[in-house]
Amino acid sequence: MAAGADNGFIRRSTLRQQIADALRDELLAGRLPSGHPFTVKEIAEQYGVSATPVREALLDLCAQGLLDVEQHRGFKVHAFSADDFRAMVEARTLIIEGIFRGGAEQALRQVAPEVLVSVRRRADEAERAARAGDLDVLIGYDLRFWRELSSIVGNPYITDFLDRVRIQTWMFAVPLLRCEDDLKGHLWHHHGELADALVRYDLPTAQRLIAEYNEHSLALVGKPR
């Protein structure tokens, strides 16, 4: 392959990722509601790019379960139901419980100190945003916190699966949370306490906090609307 062609592929791949990241941010912020339809042409015009990287980015988001393909029409935002949300929380719970039954403490003791420092920093940022009720800031830091935390076990398949499920749960939860008048004090904000427990290798406390986090998540779909 010629060098010019290779550089063109790299630029296209980078653009594809940038478009996918930008659209995912829009989805997580709730600015693209469930069922919202759009075409490759519309997105290409919006970002001022060609259709190819846009189509690739949209297909990537379909593979992540965030978009649906509409035959001969384009794409639409996937609509998650309350039952979907409960199933997602159950799935991530089972994975985390499996991690704690396995070599969680050994993995924590072997991890480089700077990794735990980074996790603690993400925890502080997520907790600060949650306590302030700043949903837009919280989403990004919360995802980074949990991704870095899950990466400690050293299994990229687990990390990627949990990250995908958390993105999907946020997609479902954000429209419901935006119906609240004031989110201050209503968002789960024990990231720092969880990080501290893990640094102390206090797995029972960490398990309790994660169970409380899951209960807090499920309470969202139990509230009357």
Buried (B, 14 or more C-beta within 10 A) or exposed (E): EEEEEEEEEEEBEEBBBBBBEBBBBEBBBBEBEBEBEBBBEEBBEEBEBEEEBBBBBBBBBBEBBBBBEEEEEBBBBBEBEEEBBBEBBEBBBEBBEEBBEEEBBEBBEEBEEEBBEBBBBBBBBBBBBBBBBBBEBBBBBBBBBBBBBBBBBEBEEBBBBBBBBBBBBBBBBBEBBEEEEEBEEBBBBBBBBBBBBBBEEBBEBBBBBBEBBBEBBBEBBEEEE
